[in-house]
Amino acid sequence: MTNTVRAIGATAEAAPLEPIDIVRRTPEANDVRISITHSGICHSDIHTVRGEWGDRPYPVVPGHEIVGTVLEVGSDVTRFAVGQTVGVGVIVDSCGTCPECLDHLECYCTGTGPRFTYADPEPQMPGAFTYGGYAQEIVTAERFVYRIPEGLDLAGVAPLLCAGITVFSPLKHWGAGPGKTVAVAGIGGLGHLAVKFAHALGAHTVAITSSEEKRDLCLKLGADEVLVSSDPAAMAAADSRFDIIISTLPSDHDMNPYISLLALDGTYVVVGAVNDLNRPLTLPGLMMRRRSIGGSMIGGTVETQEMLDFCGEHGITADVEVVAADYVNQAYDRVVAGDVAFRFVIDATTI
């Protein structure tokens, strides 16, 4: 038995997003059925829908920053009840038995690999693929559903399920906190949350932006200082200063000017790259100060719940612009143009 629901999806690589009907599976014993209220627009949604990350099984219904209300729970579900506000993120399944999964790092699953919220095979429905959060409902295994703390703006919570955990995980892993000086390079959808998190974790937080016009905004987000990367004198003065740099800069950027900003044993953590690096690295810059380059991808189930609880304690949500479902194509164009502060969220009740 299945359930047909309304969604917003793309039927081909060059096609605009449009209303379509999709089929959701009937909840099994460990499943949670959710009525979606908010779905964030992530830039990876756009890359996927437009075929920029390779072929996809159209129709594609994107969306992996999902907030909603529990409609139904399977017989073995113990953590959630009907009426509860919950979230779903980038991953909806993994093998559950590999060392990474047993360590609650499902995003790095080495068994089956993580199953993503959309455009991945749906084993419970042979021949079908997962559909994301631009829809009225979703059915997800309990261990990939998250509790949403009370008192937070739910539209602002949605981007936490991808953008938030993408920056929270490396900040925690590399030890951001009191006594550390943390820089965030690129103040957009990911970066604005990284600034909020680093500040709340107790680190001295510096926002790195190429635009002097963003200075006041960065300070309002919680940055203790702002470093303008287009100012050579300011960059030179920051040489060997930072313990951690969280880089949300897109694609194939030149890392060398940022590597020189790292202190002894400092780490430059890449979370925003989507393409292979085609620029040379100046290796003495790494070796002479025992610096490192790291990478990080979203986060596991335990740290995602930790991140949400942390947001509840500190009142952290994303800065968002809420749009109706019929605005999604215009929103995509504005994301590509950088015309949003800082994330779009779809009011899923308009689907």
C-alpha positions in Angstrom: 0.0 0.0 0.0 1.3 3.5 -0.9 0.2 7.1 -0.5 0.1 9.7 -3.3 1.0 13.2 -2.3 1.6 16.5 -4.1 5.2 17.7 -4.6 7.3 20.2 -6.6 9.8 18.5 -8.9 11.8 18.7 -12.1 10.9 16.2 -14.8 14.0 16.7 -16.9 17.5 18.3 -16.6 16.5 21.6 -18.3 12.9 21.6 -17.0 11.7 24.1 -14.4 10.3 22.8 -11.2 6.6 22.2 -11.3 3.8 20.6 -9.3 3.7 16.8 -9.7 2.2 13.8 -7.8 4.6 11.3 -6.1 4.1 8.1 -4.3 5.3 7.6 -0.7 5.6 4.2 0.9 3.3 3.1 3.7 5.2 3.4 7.0 6.9 0.2 8.2 7.5 -0.7 11.8 10.5 1.7 12.2 9.1 4.5 10.1 7.8 7.9 10.8 5.3 9.6 8.5 5.6 13.4 8.5 3.5 16.3 7.2 6.0 18.8 5.9 5.6 22.4 6.9 9.0 23.9 5.8 11.6 22.8 3.3 14.9 24.7 2.9 16.4 25.4 -0.5 20.0 24.3 -0.6 22.4 25.1 -3.4 23.0 21.4 -3.8 19.3 21.1 -4.8 20.0 23.4 -7.7 23.1 21.6 -8.8 21.2 18.2 -8.7 18.1 19.4 -10.4 20.0 21.1 -13.2 22.2 18.1 -13.9 25.4 19.8 -12.8 26.4 16.8 -10.6 25.8 14.2 -13.2 22.8 12.2 -14.4 19.8 11.9 -12.1 16.7 9.7 -12.1 14.0 12.3 -13.2 11.6 13.3 -11.9 13.7 14.7 -9.1 11.9 16.2 -6.0 14.7 18.0 -4.1 14.8 19.1 -0.5 16.8 17.8 2.4 16.2 20.5 5.0 12.8 19.4 6.2 10.7 20.4 9.2 7.2 19.0 9.8 4.7 17.4 12.2 4.4 13.6 12.9 1.3 12.2 11.3 1.9 8.5 12.0 4.5 6.2 13.6 5.3 2.6 13.0 4.7 -0.1 15.7 8.4 -0.2 16.8 8.9 3.6 16.9 9.8 4.7 20.5 11.2 8.2 20.2 8.4 10.1 18.4 4.7 10.5 18.8 1.9 11.9 16.6 1.8 15.7 16.7 5.5 16.2 17.5 7.6 18.7 15.5 10.5 16.9 13.9 13.2 17.3 11.2 14.8 15.3 8.4 18.1 16.0 6.9 20.4 14.9 4.0 20.4 11.2 4.8 17.5 8.8 5.3 19.4 5.4 5.6 22.8 3.7 5.8 24.0 0.2 6.4 23.9 0.5 10.2 26.7 -2.1 10.7 30.0 -0.7 9.4 32.4 1.0 11.9 31.3 4.4 10.8 27.6 3.7 11.3 28.3 2.1 14.7 30.1 5.3 15.6 27.0 7.3 14.5 28.9 8.8 11.6 26.4 7.6 9.0 27.4 10.2 6.5 30.7 8.3 6.1 29.1 4.9 5.8 31.4 2.4 4.2 28.9 -0.4 3.9 26.1 0.5 1.5 27.0 4.2 1.7 24.6 6.7 2.9 21.2 6.9 1.2 20.3 10.4 0.4 16.9 12.0 0.9 16.3 12.4 -2.8 17.4 10.8 -6.1 18.7 7.6 -4.5 17.2 4.1 -4.8 14.3 3.4 -2.6 14.7 -0.3 -1.5 11.2 -0.6 0.0 9.8 0.3 -3.4 11.8 -1.6 -6.1 12.6 0.5 -9.1 11.6 3.8 -7.3 13.9 6.6 -6.0 13.8 8.7 -2.9 11.9 12.0 -3.1 12.8 15.0 -1.0 11.1 17.7 1.0 9.5 19.8 -1.6 6.4 17.8 -0.9 3.4 17.5 1.4 4.7 14.5 3.3 7.7 12.2 3.7 8.2 8.8 5.3 11.6 8.2 7.0 13.2 5.7 9.3 13.1 6.7 12.9 16.9 6.9 13.4 17.1 9.6 10.7 14.4 11.8 12.3 15.3 14.5 14.7 13.7 16.3 17.6 13.2 20.0 17.2 13.6 22.0 20.4 10.7 24.2 21.4 10.7 27.9 20.9 12.7 28.1 17.7 11.3 29.7 14.5 10.6 26.6 12.4 11.4 28.3 9.1 14.8 29.2 10.4 15.3 25.6 11.7 14.9 24.0 8.3 18.4 25.0 6.9 20.0 23.7 10.1 19.4 20.1 8.8 22.0 20.6 6.1 23.8 24.0 6.2 23.8 24.0 10.0 25.3 20.5 10.6 27.7 21.0 7.7 29.5 23.7 9.7 28.7 22.6 13.2 30.3 19.2 12.7 33.8 20.4 11.8 33.7 23.2 14.4 33.2 20.5 17.1 35.6 18.0 15.5 38.5 20.5 15.3 37.8 21.8 18.8 36.3 25.3 18.4 35.8 26.8 21.8 37.3 29.1 24.4 40.9 29.8 23.8 40.6 29.2 20.0 40.6 31.7 17.3 38.3 30.6 14.5 37.8 32.3 11.1 34.9 31.7 8.7 35.7 32.3 5.1 32.6 33.2 3.0 29.6 34.7 4.7 26.6 33.1 3.0 24.2 30.3 3.7 26.8 28.1 5.4 29.1 30.9 6.6 26.5 32.9 8.5 25.6 29.8 10.6 29.3 29.0 11.1 29.8 32.5 12.6 26.8 32.0 14.9 28.0 28.6 16.0 31.7 29.5 16.6 30.7 32.5 18.7 28.2 30.5 20.7 30.9 27.8 21.3 33.1 30.4 22.9 35.7 30.8 20.2 37.1 34.2 19.2 35.3 34.5 15.9 36.5 36.3 12.8 34.4 36.6 9.7 36.4 36.7 6.4 34.6 38.4 3.6 35.7 40.0 0.3 33.2 42.8 0.8 33.7 45.7 3.2 29.9 46.2 2.9 29.3 43.1 4.9 31.2 44.3 7.9 28.2 45.4 10.0 26.2 42.4 9.0 29.0 40.0 10.1 29.3 41.8 13.5 25.5 41.4 14.0 25.8 37.7 13.3 28.3 37.4 16.2 31.7 37.9 14.7 34.2 39.5 17.1 36.1 40.9 14.1 35.8 41.1 10.4 38.8 40.5 8.0 38.3 41.8 4.5 40.1 39.5 2.2 40.4 42.0 -0.6 42.5 44.2 1.6 46.2 43.0 1.2 47.4 44.9 4.3 44.7 43.3 6.5 45.4 39.9 5.2 49.2 40.4 5.8 48.4 41.5 9.4 46.5 38.3 10.0 49.4 36.0 9.0 49.7 32.9 11.2 46.7 33.9 13.4 43.9 31.3 13.2 43.6 27.9 14.8 40.8 26.9 12.5 39.4 28.3 9.3 36.0 27.0 8.1 36.0 27.6 4.4 32.5 27.8 2.8 34.0 29.3 -0.4 32.7 27.6 -3.5 34.4 25.3 -5.9 37.9 25.8 -7.1 39.2 28.7 -5.0 42.8 29.6 -4.3 43.6 28.2 -0.8 47.1 29.7 -0.6 46.2 33.2 0.8 44.1 31.5 3.5 46.6 28.8 4.4 49.1 31.6 5.3 46.6 32.8 7.9 46.8 29.5 9.9 48.7 29.4 13.2 51.0 26.5 14.1 49.0 23.3 13.8 46.1 25.2 12.3 43.6 23.6 10.0 41.8 24.9 6.9 38.6 23.0 6.7 36.8 22.8 3.3 33.0 22.5 3.5 32.0 24.5 0.5 33.9 22.9 -2.4 31.9 21.0 -5.0 34.6 20.5 -7.7 38.1 19.2 -7.9 40.9 21.6 -7.0 42.8 22.7 -10.1 45.0 25.2 -8.4 48.5 24.6 -7.1 49.2 24.6 -3.4 52.3 26.1 -2.0 53.5 23.2 0.1 56.1 25.0 2.2 53.2 27.1 3.6 51.8 23.9 5.0 55.1 22.3 6.1 56.8 25.2 7.9 53.9 25.7 10.3 52.7 22.1 10.5 49.4 23.2 9.0 46.7 20.9 7.7 43.9 20.9 5.1 40.8 19.0 6.1 37.4 18.3 4.7 34.0 17.6 6.3 30.6 16.4 4.9 27.4 17.2 6.8 27.3 15.0 10.0 26.0 11.9 11.7 22.7 11.3 13.5 24.0 11.9 17.0 25.9 15.1 16.2 22.9 16.4 14.2 20.7 16.0 17.2 23.4 17.6 19.4 23.5 20.6 17.0 19.7 21.0 17.1 19.8 20.9 20.9 22.6 23.4 20.9 20.5 25.7 18.8 17.6 25.3 21.2 19.9 26.3 24.1 21.4 29.3 22.3 18.4 30.4 20.2 20.2 29.9 16.9 18.4 29.6 13.6 19.2 30.5 10.0 18.4 33.9 8.6 15.8 33.0 6.0 13.3 34.4 3.4 10.2 32.3 3.4 8.6 31.8 -0.1 5.5 30.0 -1.5 6.0 26.9 -3.6 5.1 28.7 -6.8 8.1 31.0 -6.3 10.7 28.2 -6.3 12.1 28.8 -9.8 12.7 32.4 -9.1 14.3 31.5 -5.8 16.7 29.2 -7.6 17.7 32.0 -9.9 18.2 34.3 -7.0 20.4 31.8 -5.1 22.6 31.4 -8.2 22.9 35.2 -8.3 23.7 35.4 -4.6 20.5 37.4 -4.0 19.4 36.0 -0.6 20.2 36.7 3.0 20.9 33.9 3.7 18.6 31.0 2.8 15.3 30.5 1.1 12.7 28.2 2.8 9.6 27.0 1.1 6.3 27.2 3.1 5.4 23.6 2.3 1.8 24.2 3.2 1.5 26.0 -0.2 2.4 22.9 -2.2 
